[in-house]
Amino acid sequence: MLYITRRERFSAAHKLWNLNISEEENNKLFDKCAYPNYHGHNYDLYITVAGEIDKISGYVIDAKILKTIIFDKILSKVDHRNLNVDVEFLKGINPTSENLIVAFWKELKPEINTDTRKLYKIKLYETENNIAEYYGN
Ligand code: NI
């Protein structure tokens, strides 16, 4: 089994806000992350695919194909957007790093997984110091 990782970057605005609790509770819970006019991050996104080496190509997954999948399903929808309001697949979701990678997983898995390769890990750096990882369960 081999592991191939593609790094992508995107910039986006958000605020942390749970639609199911009060304004007061949101402000208490999220403090400055809940400021009403949003704030931005330069995200680093690492997508890792696990699989076997194809005997013909020598690849687990062609990097061009992986890049295209990530662009079509994620980057084209989130880059330079407001994650609270602009992104259809994030509607109603509080855009913490944790919730973002679970949502990204749902978007990417059906495109990446085949008989010979599987989406293995998503790692998201919101800042250099705040990092979330997800293995799909
Ligand atoms: Ni933030």
Backbone and ligand atoms as CSV (ligand in chain L), in Angstrom:
chain,resi,resn,atom,element,x,y,z
A,1,MET,N,N,0.841,-1.203,0.000
A,1,MET,CA,C,0.000,0.000,0.000
A,1,MET,C,C,0.880,1.259,0.000
A,2,LEU,N,N,0.546,2.154,-0.875
A,2,LEU,CA,C,1.288,3.413,-0.998
A,2,LEU,C,C,0.374,4.581,-0.652
A,3,TYR,N,N,0.980,5.655,-0.208
A,3,TYR,CA,C,0.214,6.847,0.181
A,3,TYR,C,C,0.725,8.055,-0.597
A,4,ILE,N,N,-0.184,8.688,-1.314
A,4,ILE,CA,C,0.149,9.851,-2.126
A,4,ILE,C,C,-0.598,11.061,-1.572
A,5,THR,N,N,0.121,12.147,-1.360
A,5,THR,CA,C,-0.515,13.340,-0.799
A,5,THR,C,C,-0.385,14.514,-1.750
A,6,ARG,N,N,-1.477,15.191,-1.951
A,6,ARG,CA,C,-1.511,16.421,-2.745
A,6,ARG,C,C,-1.819,17.586,-1.807
A,7,ARG,N,N,-0.978,18.632,-1.875
A,7,ARG,CA,C,-1.263,19.838,-1.094
A,7,ARG,C,C,-1.946,20.861,-1.972
A,8,GLU,N,N,-2.958,21.498,-1.437
A,8,GLU,CA,C,-3.602,22.634,-2.085
A,8,GLU,C,C,-3.753,23.742,-1.055
A,9,ARG,N,N,-3.922,24.948,-1.553
A,9,ARG,CA,C,-4.135,26.082,-0.658
A,9,ARG,C,C,-5.370,26.835,-1.091
A,10,PHE,N,N,-6.072,27.387,-0.108
A,10,PHE,CA,C,-7.162,28.288,-0.449
A,10,PHE,C,C,-7.318,29.322,0.656
A,11,SER,N,N,-7.912,30.432,0.280
A,11,SER,CA,C,-8.204,31.500,1.227
A,11,SER,C,C,-9.706,31.658,1.310
A,12,ALA,N,N,-10.181,31.840,2.524
A,12,ALA,CA,C,-11.631,31.972,2.681
A,12,ALA,C,C,-11.953,32.736,3.961
A,13,ALA,N,N,-13.137,33.319,3.965
A,13,ALA,CA,C,-13.652,33.991,5.158
A,13,ALA,C,C,-14.625,33.071,5.883
A,14,HIS,N,N,-14.711,33.263,7.176
A,14,HIS,CA,C,-15.752,32.574,7.937
A,14,HIS,C,C,-15.931,33.272,9.272
A,15,LYS,N,N,-16.963,32.878,9.977
A,15,LYS,CA,C,-17.047,33.086,11.420
A,15,LYS,C,C,-17.592,31.803,11.998
A,16,LEU,N,N,-17.232,31.532,13.250
A,16,LEU,CA,C,-17.752,30.328,13.898
A,16,LEU,C,C,-19.108,30.668,14.490
A,17,TRP,N,N,-20.106,29.918,14.071
A,17,TRP,CA,C,-21.483,30.254,14.438
A,17,TRP,C,C,-22.345,29.012,14.318
A,18,ASN,N,N,-22.916,28.609,15.443
A,18,ASN,CA,C,-23.846,27.480,15.442
A,18,ASN,C,C,-25.260,28.028,15.332
A,19,LEU,N,N,-25.923,27.682,14.250
A,19,LEU,CA,C,-27.259,28.224,13.978
A,19,LEU,C,C,-28.304,27.740,14.983
A,20,ASN,N,N,-27.972,26.710,15.757
A,20,ASN,CA,C,-28.951,26.111,16.664
A,20,ASN,C,C,-28.885,26.661,18.089
A,21,ILE,N,N,-27.964,27.604,18.336
A,21,ILE,CA,C,-27.900,28.207,19.672
A,21,ILE,C,C,-28.030,29.719,19.533
A,22,SER,N,N,-28.233,30.394,20.643
A,22,SER,CA,C,-28.524,31.836,20.619
A,22,SER,C,C,-27.285,32.652,20.271
A,23,GLU,N,N,-27.555,33.911,19.913
A,23,GLU,CA,C,-26.454,34.846,19.644
A,23,GLU,C,C,-25.538,34.974,20.863
A,24,GLU,N,N,-26.175,35.066,22.021
A,24,GLU,CA,C,-25.396,35.196,23.262
A,24,GLU,C,C,-24.503,33.971,23.483
A,25,GLU,N,N,-25.081,32.797,23.264
A,25,GLU,CA,C,-24.301,31.563,23.438
A,25,GLU,C,C,-23.174,31.462,22.408
A,26,ASN,N,N,-23.460,31.863,21.164
A,26,ASN,CA,C,-22.410,31.851,20.142
A,26,ASN,C,C,-21.263,32.779,20.523
A,27,ASN,N,N,-21.592,33.979,20.968
A,27,ASN,CA,C,-20.547,34.939,21.326
A,27,ASN,C,C,-19.719,34.455,22.502
A,28,LYS,N,N,-20.394,33.800,23.461
A,28,LYS,CA,C,-19.679,33.282,24.619
A,28,LYS,C,C,-18.759,32.125,24.218
A,29,LEU,N,N,-19.286,31.246,23.367
A,29,LEU,CA,C,-18.546,30.043,22.971
A,29,LEU,C,C,-17.379,30.368,22.041
A,30,PHE,N,N,-17.621,31.233,21.060
A,30,PHE,CA,C,-16.632,31.431,19.994
A,30,PHE,C,C,-15.870,32.743,20.092
A,31,ASP,N,N,-16.315,33.647,20.962
A,31,ASP,CA,C,-15.579,34.894,21.235
A,31,ASP,C,C,-15.243,35.621,19.938
A,32,LYS,N,N,-13.972,35.956,19.714
A,32,LYS,CA,C,-13.641,36.763,18.529
A,32,LYS,C,C,-13.799,35.993,17.216
A,33,CYS,N,N,-13.821,34.669,17.288
A,33,CYS,CA,C,-14.092,33.872,16.078
A,33,CYS,C,C,-15.523,34.055,15.581
A,34,ALA,N,N,-16.369,34.669,16.420
A,34,ALA,CA,C,-17.771,34.889,16.047
A,34,ALA,C,C,-18.058,36.345,15.695
A,35,TYR,N,N,-17.044,37.165,15.594
A,35,TYR,CA,C,-17.283,38.575,15.241
A,35,TYR,C,C,-18.119,38.656,13.968
A,36,PRO,N,N,-19.092,39.575,13.945
A,36,PRO,CA,C,-20.135,39.514,12.908
A,36,PRO,C,C,-19.648,39.716,11.471
A,37,ASN,N,N,-18.579,40.449,11.269
A,37,ASN,CA,C,-18.167,40.745,9.890
A,37,ASN,C,C,-17.125,39.778,9.332
A,38,TYR,N,N,-16.975,38.628,9.988
A,38,TYR,CA,C,-16.136,37.547,9.471
A,38,TYR,C,C,-14.634,37.883,9.551
A,39,HIS,N,N,-13.827,36.853,9.350
A,39,HIS,CA,C,-12.366,37.008,9.296
A,39,HIS,C,C,-11.859,35.930,8.345
A,40,GLY,N,N,-10.596,36.050,7.941
A,40,GLY,CA,C,-10.094,35.140,6.917
A,40,GLY,C,C,-8.966,34.241,7.393
A,41,HIS,N,N,-8.787,33.158,6.643
A,41,HIS,CA,C,-7.649,32.264,6.858
A,41,HIS,C,C,-7.056,31.884,5.507
A,42,ASN,N,N,-5.758,31.626,5.517
A,42,ASN,CA,C,-5.101,30.992,4.378
A,42,ASN,C,C,-4.918,29.524,4.744
A,43,TYR,N,N,-5.785,28.703,4.207
A,43,TYR,CA,C,-5.819,27.291,4.573
A,43,TYR,C,C,-4.817,26.496,3.733
A,44,ASP,N,N,-4.190,25.509,4.379
A,44,ASP,CA,C,-3.398,24.493,3.682
A,44,ASP,C,C,-4.149,23.172,3.806
A,45,LEU,N,N,-4.404,22.553,2.669
A,45,LEU,CA,C,-5.212,21.334,2.636
A,45,LEU,C,C,-4.368,20.199,2.072
A,46,TYR,N,N,-4.281,19.099,2.808
A,46,TYR,CA,C,-3.529,17.923,2.367
A,46,TYR,C,C,-4.502,16.754,2.181
A,47,ILE,N,N,-4.517,16.242,0.965
A,47,ILE,CA,C,-5.392,15.113,0.646
A,47,ILE,C,C,-4.501,13.903,0.382
A,48,THR,N,N,-4.684,12.845,1.167
A,48,THR,CA,C,-3.861,11.638,1.008
A,48,THR,C,C,-4.717,10.490,0.467
A,49,VAL,N,N,-4.186,9.872,-0.592
A,49,VAL,CA,C,-4.854,8.740,-1.230
A,49,VAL,C,C,-3.986,7.498,-1.020
A,50,ALA,N,N,-4.603,6.404,-0.627
A,50,ALA,CA,C,-3.909,5.137,-0.436
A,50,ALA,C,C,-4.284,4.176,-1.555
A,51,GLY,N,N,-3.312,3.420,-2.021
A,51,GLY,CA,C,-3.644,2.447,-3.057
A,51,GLY,C,C,-2.444,1.641,-3.493
A,52,GLU,N,N,-2.690,0.882,-4.552
A,52,GLU,CA,C,-1.632,0.061,-5.130
A,52,GLU,C,C,-1.022,0.804,-6.316
A,53,ILE,N,N,0.206,0.484,-6.611
A,53,ILE,CA,C,0.848,1.081,-7.780
A,53,ILE,C,C,0.302,0.416,-9.050
A,54,ASP,N,N,-0.204,1.242,-9.937
A,54,ASP,CA,C,-0.684,0.724,-11.215
A,54,ASP,C,C,0.505,0.221,-12.029
A,55,LYS,N,N,0.386,-0.991,-12.579
A,55,LYS,CA,C,1.533,-1.601,-13.261
A,55,LYS,C,C,1.897,-0.865,-14.537
A,56,ILE,N,N,0.933,-0.229,-15.149
A,56,ILE,CA,C,1.196,0.483,-16.395
A,56,ILE,C,C,1.766,1.875,-16.129
A,57,SER,N,N,1.051,2.657,-15.303
A,57,SER,CA,C,1.437,4.059,-15.107
A,57,SER,C,C,2.512,4.236,-14.039
A,58,GLY,N,N,2.587,3.304,-13.101
A,58,GLY,CA,C,3.486,3.489,-11.958
A,58,GLY,C,C,2.922,4.409,-10.897
A,59,TYR,N,N,1.690,4.863,-11.065
A,59,TYR,CA,C,1.040,5.766,-10.110
A,59,TYR,C,C,0.060,5.022,-9.217
A,60,VAL,N,N,-0.152,5.567,-8.010
A,60,VAL,CA,C,-1.343,5.224,-7.222
A,60,VAL,C,C,-2.524,6.003,-7.771
A,61,ILE,N,N,-2.290,7.297,-7.985
A,61,ILE,CA,C,-3.269,8.143,-8.666
A,61,ILE,C,C,-2.474,9.209,-9.415
A,62,ASP,N,N,-2.854,9.473,-10.619
A,62,ASP,CA,C,-2.214,10.522,-11.415
A,62,ASP,C,C,-2.444,11.855,-10.716
A,63,ALA,N,N,-1.366,12.582,-10.396
A,63,ALA,CA,C,-1.488,13.850,-9.669
A,63,ALA,C,C,-2.382,14.842,-10.404
A,64,LYS,N,N,-2.389,14.785,-11.719
A,64,LYS,CA,C,-3.261,15.689,-12.490
A,64,LYS,C,C,-4.727,15.376,-12.237
A,65,ILE,N,N,-5.032,14.093,-12.125
A,65,ILE,CA,C,-6.414,13.683,-11.849
A,65,ILE,C,C,-6.817,14.103,-10.436
A,66,LEU,N,N,-5.920,13.861,-9.474
A,66,LEU,CA,C,-6.218,14.243,-8.089
A,66,LEU,C,C,-6.407,15.753,-7.976
A,67,LYS,N,N,-5.525,16.502,-8.637
A,67,LYS,CA,C,-5.628,17.963,-8.623
A,67,LYS,C,C,-6.977,18.423,-9.194
A,68,THR,N,N,-7.374,17.806,-10.272
A,68,THR,CA,C,-8.643,18.185,-10.914
A,68,THR,C,C,-9.840,17.865,-10.027
A,69,ILE,N,N,-9.809,16.699,-9.383
A,69,ILE,CA,C,-10.915,16.338,-8.475
A,69,ILE,C,C,-11.005,17.342,-7.332
A,70,ILE,N,N,-9.852,17.658,-6.715
A,70,ILE,CA,C,-9.861,18.596,-5.572
A,70,ILE,C,C,-10.338,19.972,-6.025
A,71,PHE,N,N,-9.911,20.382,-7.198
A,71,PHE,CA,C,-10.347,21.694,-7.698
A,71,PHE,C,C,-11.855,21.707,-7.943
A,72,ASP,N,N,-12.337,20.699,-8.660
A,72,ASP,CA,C,-13.751,20.685,-9.032
A,72,ASP,C,C,-14.671,20.591,-7.817
A,73,LYS,N,N,-14.303,19.736,-6.861
A,73,LYS,CA,C,-15.210,19.457,-5.740
A,73,LYS,C,C,-15.042,20.424,-4.572
A,74,ILE,N,N,-13.818,20.969,-4.385
A,74,ILE,CA,C,-13.551,21.797,-3.196
A,74,ILE,C,C,-13.103,23.214,-3.573
A,75,LEU,N,N,-11.950,23.331,-4.187
A,75,LEU,CA,C,-11.335,24.653,-4.341
A,75,LEU,C,C,-12.182,25.622,-5.143
A,76,SER,N,N,-12.783,25.149,-6.214
A,76,SER,CA,C,-13.592,26.045,-7.046
A,76,SER,C,C,-14.797,26.579,-6.273
A,77,LYS,N,N,-15.153,25.905,-5.185
A,77,LYS,CA,C,-16.329,26.314,-4.404
A,77,LYS,C,C,-15.981,27.101,-3.146
A,78,VAL,N,N,-14.769,26.917,-2.604
A,78,VAL,CA,C,-14.439,27.567,-1.330
A,78,VAL,C,C,-13.410,28.686,-1.444
A,79,ASP,N,N,-12.569,28.665,-2.485
A,79,ASP,CA,C,-11.482,29.654,-2.538
A,79,ASP,C,C,-12.035,31.056,-2.761
A,80,HIS,N,N,-11.598,31.972,-1.891
A,80,HIS,CA,C,-12.049,33.376,-1.929
A,80,HIS,C,C,-13.551,33.522,-1.719
A,81,ARG,N,N,-14.117,32.588,-0.964
A,81,ARG,CA,C,-15.536,32.637,-0.631
A,81,ARG,C,C,-15.721,32.845,0.869
A,82,ASN,N,N,-16.969,33.123,1.215
A,82,ASN,CA,C,-17.379,33.146,2.610
A,82,ASN,C,C,-17.984,31.776,2.931
A,83,LEU,N,N,-17.338,31.025,3.806
A,83,LEU,CA,C,-17.734,29.638,4.063
A,83,LEU,C,C,-19.093,29.528,4.757
A,84,ASN,N,N,-19.524,30.591,5.430
A,84,ASN,CA,C,-20.836,30.559,6.089
A,84,ASN,C,C,-21.995,30.744,5.120
A,85,VAL,N,N,-21.746,31.441,4.016
A,85,VAL,CA,C,-22.893,31.816,3.172
A,85,VAL,C,C,-22.770,31.414,1.700
A,86,ASP,N,N,-21.566,31.192,1.188
A,86,ASP,CA,C,-21.394,31.042,-0.262
A,86,ASP,C,C,-21.386,29.606,-0.772
A,87,VAL,N,N,-21.219,28.636,0.104
A,87,VAL,CA,C,-20.879,27.274,-0.347
A,87,VAL,C,C,-22.054,26.329,-0.107
A,88,GLU,N,N,-22.592,25.813,-1.196
A,88,GLU,CA,C,-23.805,24.989,-1.100
A,88,GLU,C,C,-23.597,23.788,-0.176
A,89,PHE,N,N,-22.460,23.101,-0.310
A,89,PHE,CA,C,-22.293,21.877,0.484
A,89,PHE,C,C,-21.940,22.151,1.955
A,90,LEU,N,N,-21.774,23.433,2.298
A,90,LEU,CA,C,-21.538,23.793,3.705
A,90,LEU,C,C,-22.741,24.485,4.349
A,91,LYS,N,N,-23.838,24.535,3.648
A,91,LYS,CA,C,-25.031,25.213,4.170
A,91,LYS,C,C,-25.455,24.619,5.517
A,92,GLY,N,N,-25.622,25.512,6.510
A,92,GLY,CA,C,-26.060,25.067,7.829
A,92,GLY,C,C,-24.957,24.507,8.704
A,93,ILE,N,N,-23.731,24.462,8.181
A,93,ILE,CA,C,-22.612,23.881,8.919
A,93,ILE,C,C,-21.771,24.996,9.542
A,94,ASN,N,N,-21.455,24.848,10.817
A,94,ASN,CA,C,-20.547,25.772,11.487
A,94,ASN,C,C,-19.125,25.477,10.990
A,95,PRO,N,N,-18.486,26.419,10.285
A,95,PRO,CA,C,-17.252,26.084,9.562
A,95,PRO,C,C,-15.986,26.053,10.416
A,96,THR,N,N,-16.009,25.190,11.438
A,96,THR,CA,C,-14.768,24.852,12.135
A,96,THR,C,C,-13.927,23.977,11.202
A,97,SER,N,N,-12.648,23.862,11.498
A,97,SER,CA,C,-11.794,22.974,10.688
A,97,SER,C,C,-12.317,21.541,10.717
A,98,GLU,N,N,-12.802,21.137,11.882
A,98,GLU,CA,C,-13.320,19.771,12.019
A,98,GLU,C,C,-14.502,19.544,11.066
A,99,ASN,N,N,-15.451,20.481,11.115
A,99,ASN,CA,C,-16.625,20.320,10.254
A,99,ASN,C,C,-16.268,20.452,8.775
A,100,LEU,N,N,-15.296,21.303,8.471
A,100,LEU,CA,C,-14.892,21.463,7.070
A,100,LEU,C,C,-14.326,20.166,6.509
A,101,ILE,N,N,-13.448,19.495,7.253
A,101,ILE,CA,C,-12.835,18.301,6.663
A,101,ILE,C,C,-13.823,17.145,6.549
A,102,VAL,N,N,-14.789,17.080,7.452
A,102,VAL,CA,C,-15.829,16.051,7.297
A,102,VAL,C,C,-16.653,16.336,6.033
A,103,ALA,N,N,-16.976,17.600,5.808
A,103,ALA,CA,C,-17.734,17.965,4.604
A,103,ALA,C,C,-16.896,17.734,3.343
A,104,PHE,N,N,-15.616,18.058,3.396
A,104,PHE,CA,C,-14.735,17.825,2.243
A,104,PHE,C,C,-14.659,16.330,1.937
A,105,TRP,N,N,-14.581,15.529,2.993
A,105,TRP,CA,C,-14.505,14.072,2.822
A,105,TRP,C,C,-15.698,13.550,2.007
A,106,LYS,N,N,-16.891,14.039,2.376
A,106,LYS,CA,C,-18.103,13.582,1.679
A,106,LYS,C,C,-18.075,13.974,0.205
A,107,GLU,N,N,-17.485,15.119,-0.089
A,107,GLU,CA,C,-17.406,15.576,-1.479
A,107,GLU,C,C,-16.373,14.782,-2.276
A,108,LEU,N,N,-15.245,14.476,-1.645
A,108,LEU,CA,C,-14.112,13.886,-2.377
A,108,LEU,C,C,-14.197,12.362,-2.515
A,109,LYS,N,N,-14.675,11.693,-1.486
A,109,LYS,CA,C,-14.617,10.221,-1.458
A,109,LYS,C,C,-15.207,9.570,-2.710
A,110,PRO,N,N,-16.416,9.973,-3.132
A,110,PRO,CA,C,-16.984,9.275,-4.309
A,110,PRO,C,C,-16.174,9.487,-5.585
A,111,GLU,N,N,-15.438,10.578,-5.669
A,111,GLU,CA,C,-14.642,10.870,-6.867
A,111,GLU,C,C,-13.294,10.162,-6.841
A,112,ILE,N,N,-12.749,9.979,-5.655
A,112,ILE,CA,C,-11.398,9.418,-5.529
A,112,ILE,C,C,-11.417,7.893,-5.459
A,113,ASN,N,N,-12.375,7.334,-4.724
A,113,ASN,CA,C,-12.322,5.890,-4.465
A,113,ASN,C,C,-12.612,5.062,-5.722
A,114,THR,N,N,-11.764,4.078,-5.935
A,114,THR,CA,C,-11.980,3.091,-6.993
A,114,THR,C,C,-11.650,1.722,-6.401
A,115,ASP,N,N,-11.605,0.704,-7.246
A,115,ASP,CA,C,-11.239,-0.628,-6.766
A,115,ASP,C,C,-9.803,-0.670,-6.250
A,116,THR,N,N,-8.956,0.222,-6.735
A,116,THR,CA,C,-7.530,0.137,-6.406
A,116,THR,C,C,-7.003,1.299,-5.572
A,117,ARG,N,N,-7.847,2.268,-5.238
A,117,ARG,CA,C,-7.381,3.397,-4.420
A,117,ARG,C,C,-8.513,3.939,-3.568
A,118,LYS,N,N,-8.124,4.513,-2.419
A,118,LYS,CA,C,-9.114,5.033,-1.473
A,118,LYS,C,C,-8.629,6.365,-0.901
A,119,LEU,N,N,-9.568,7.278,-0.687
A,119,LEU,CA,C,-9.261,8.468,0.100
A,119,LEU,C,C,-8.852,8.005,1.490
A,120,TYR,N,N,-7.657,8.407,1.953
A,120,TYR,CA,C,-7.118,7.880,3.210
A,120,TYR,C,C,-7.166,8.908,4.331
A,121,LYS,N,N,-6.803,10.156,3.998
A,121,LYS,CA,C,-6.720,11.177,5.061
A,121,LYS,C,C,-6.917,12.555,4.472
A,122,ILE,N,N,-7.572,13.411,5.223
A,122,ILE,CA,C,-7.611,14.841,4.911
A,122,ILE,C,C,-7.032,15.572,6.116
A,123,LYS,N,N,-6.098,16.470,5.826
A,123,LYS,CA,C,-5.470,17.265,6.880
A,123,LYS,C,C,-5.609,18.731,6.502
A,124,LEU,N,N,-6.099,19.519,7.413
A,124,LEU,CA,C,-6.363,20.925,7.127
A,124,LEU,C,C,-5.667,21.805,8.156
A,125,TYR,N,N,-4.792,22.663,7.657
A,125,TYR,CA,C,-4.161,23.679,8.497
A,125,TYR,C,C,-4.988,24.957,8.371
A,126,GLU,N,N,-5.638,25.353,9.440
A,126,GLU,CA,C,-6.337,26.643,9.450
A,126,GLU,C,C,-5.316,27.757,9.687
A,127,THR,N,N,-4.367,27.476,10.572
A,127,THR,CA,C,-3.180,28.314,10.761
A,127,THR,C,C,-2.012,27.347,10.911
A,128,GLU,N,N,-0.813,27.893,11.066
A,128,GLU,CA,C,0.340,27.006,11.285
A,128,GLU,C,C,0.169,26.182,12.551
A,129,ASN,N,N,-0.612,26.698,13.477
A,129,ASN,CA,C,-0.701,26.078,14.794
A,129,ASN,C,C,-1.978,25.276,15.028
A,130,ASN,N,N,-2.961,25.441,14.161
A,130,ASN,CA,C,-4.246,24.759,14.355
A,130,ASN,C,C,-4.514,23.836,13.180
A,131,ILE,N,N,-4.478,22.545,13.460
A,131,ILE,CA,C,-4.485,21.533,12.412
A,131,ILE,C,C,-5.523,20.455,12.757
A,132,ALA,N,N,-6.332,20.111,11.760
A,132,ALA,CA,C,-7.319,19.041,11.938
A,132,ALA,C,C,-7.030,17.926,10.943
A,133,GLU,N,N,-7.246,16.681,11.379
A,133,GLU,CA,C,-7.048,15.514,10.521
A,133,GLU,C,C,-8.272,14.616,10.597
A,134,TYR,N,N,-8.567,13.973,9.473
A,134,TYR,CA,C,-9.730,13.070,9.431
A,134,TYR,C,C,-9.392,11.866,8.564
A,135,TYR,N,N,-9.781,10.690,9.064
A,135,TYR,CA,C,-9.545,9.431,8.350
A,135,TYR,C,C,-10.854,8.774,7.904
A,136,GLY,N,N,-11.939,9.534,7.991
A,136,GLY,CA,C,-13.208,9.043,7.469
A,136,GLY,C,C,-14.049,8.275,8.460
A,137,ASN,N,N,-13.576,8.118,9.675
A,137,ASN,CA,C,-14.415,7.487,10.698
A,137,ASN,C,C,-13.904,7.835,12.078
L,1,NI,NI,NI,-11.350,31.467,12.010
